[in-house]
Amino acid sequence: MPLFKKRTAGKPGEWYYCLEHKKVEEGPDCPGKDRFGPYASRTEAEHAMATARERNLEWENDPKWHDAPAGERDDG
């Protein structure tokens, strides 16, 4: 008997965006490495790539996450 049971079917209402197939799926049909989610609705999952782009821009422009330019040290 395996220690961990592999979950093959998602719960009703769990939505994912599959990065490999470029489509929305209900339940985790594809491996975790290939999907974003879970999302509460199909609409949220449909906008997964736009949400990721927006968050990436926010993080890239967040001054707390920028290192000092090359040749400069930030000793704080």
Secondary structure, 3 states (H helix, E strand, C coil): CCCCCCCCCCCCCCEEEECCCCEEEECCCCCHHHEEEEECCHHHHHCHHHHHHHHHHHHHCCHHHCCCCCCCCCCC
